[in-house]
């Protein structure tokens, strides 16, 4: 059961990452690309969190915190940049 769960989780996270990369490539606007980049980062956070849960290591917690802060700051910066371009 654990192997099946790991395979399903890997497939779902891979499909999500591929769809986010496709949206980054094809996104008609900058905001679509920003949202897709956030989705890709959330997928990375999910995969690192799943790996930490499976291996029962708490050493990846700082990596999760840094990645989430990077995503937040990056999103805010890009949205402020996009808002400045429209005005």
CORQUI-V864163 format. One record per residue. RES is the residue in three letters. PHI is phi in whole degrees, 0 to 359 (none if undefined). OMEGA is omega in degrees with one decimal (none if undefined). Layout:
res=(RES | RES)
phi=(PHI | PHI)
omega=(OMEGA | OMEGA)
//
This chain:
res=(UNK | UNK | UNK | UNK | UNK | UNK | UNK | UNK | UNK | UNK | UNK | UNK | UNK | UNK | UNK | UNK | UNK | UNK | UNK | UNK | UNK | UNK | UNK | UNK | UNK | UNK | UNK | UNK | UNK | UNK | UNK | UNK | UNK | UNK | UNK | UNK | UNK | UNK | UNK | UNK | UNK | UNK | UNK | UNK | UNK | UNK | UNK | UNK | UNK | UNK | UNK | UNK | UNK | UNK | UNK | UNK | UNK | UNK | UNK | UNK | UNK | UNK | UNK | UNK | UNK | UNK | UNK | UNK | UNK | UNK | UNK | UNK | UNK | UNK | UNK | UNK | UNK | UNK | UNK | UNK | UNK | UNK | UNK | UNK | UNK | UNK | UNK)
phi=(none | 294 | 293 | 296 | 297 | 295 | 293 | 296 | 296 | 296 | 294 | 296 | 292 | 293 | 295 | 298 | 295 | 294 | 293 | 293 | 295 | 295 | 290 | 296 | 289 | 260 | 308 | 288 | 229 | 295 | 292 | 297 | 292 | 294 | 295 | 293 | 294 | 296 | 295 | 295 | 293 | 295 | 294 | 298 | 298 | 296 | 289 | 293 | 294 | 293 | 296 | 294 | 288 | 289 | 275 | 58 | 250 | 267 | 286 | 272 | 299 | 298 | 296 | 296 | 295 | 294 | 296 | 291 | 294 | 298 | 295 | 294 | 295 | 296 | 295 | 296 | 295 | 291 | 291 | 295 | 295 | 293 | 292 | 290 | 291 | 284 | 284)
omega=(-179.4 | 179.7 | 178.9 | 178.0 | 178.9 | 179.2 | 179.6 | 179.0 | 178.1 | 179.6 | -179.6 | 179.1 | 177.6 | 178.6 | 177.8 | 179.0 | 178.8 | 178.0 | 177.3 | 177.2 | 177.0 | 178.6 | 175.7 | -178.7 | -172.7 | -174.1 | -177.5 | -178.8 | 179.9 | -178.4 | 174.7 | 178.7 | 178.0 | 179.1 | 178.0 | 176.7 | 175.0 | 178.0 | 178.2 | 177.6 | 177.1 | 176.2 | 176.5 | 177.8 | 178.3 | -179.4 | 177.0 | 177.0 | 177.3 | 177.7 | 178.7 | 179.7 | -179.0 | -177.9 | 178.6 | 176.3 | 177.2 | -178.4 | 179.6 | 178.8 | 176.0 | 177.2 | 178.1 | 179.9 | -179.5 | 178.6 | 179.7 | 176.0 | 176.9 | 178.0 | -179.6 | -178.4 | 178.4 | 179.1 | -180.0 | -179.5 | -178.9 | 178.3 | 176.6 | 177.1 | 180.0 | 178.6 | 178.1 | 179.2 | -178.0 | -176.0 | none)
//
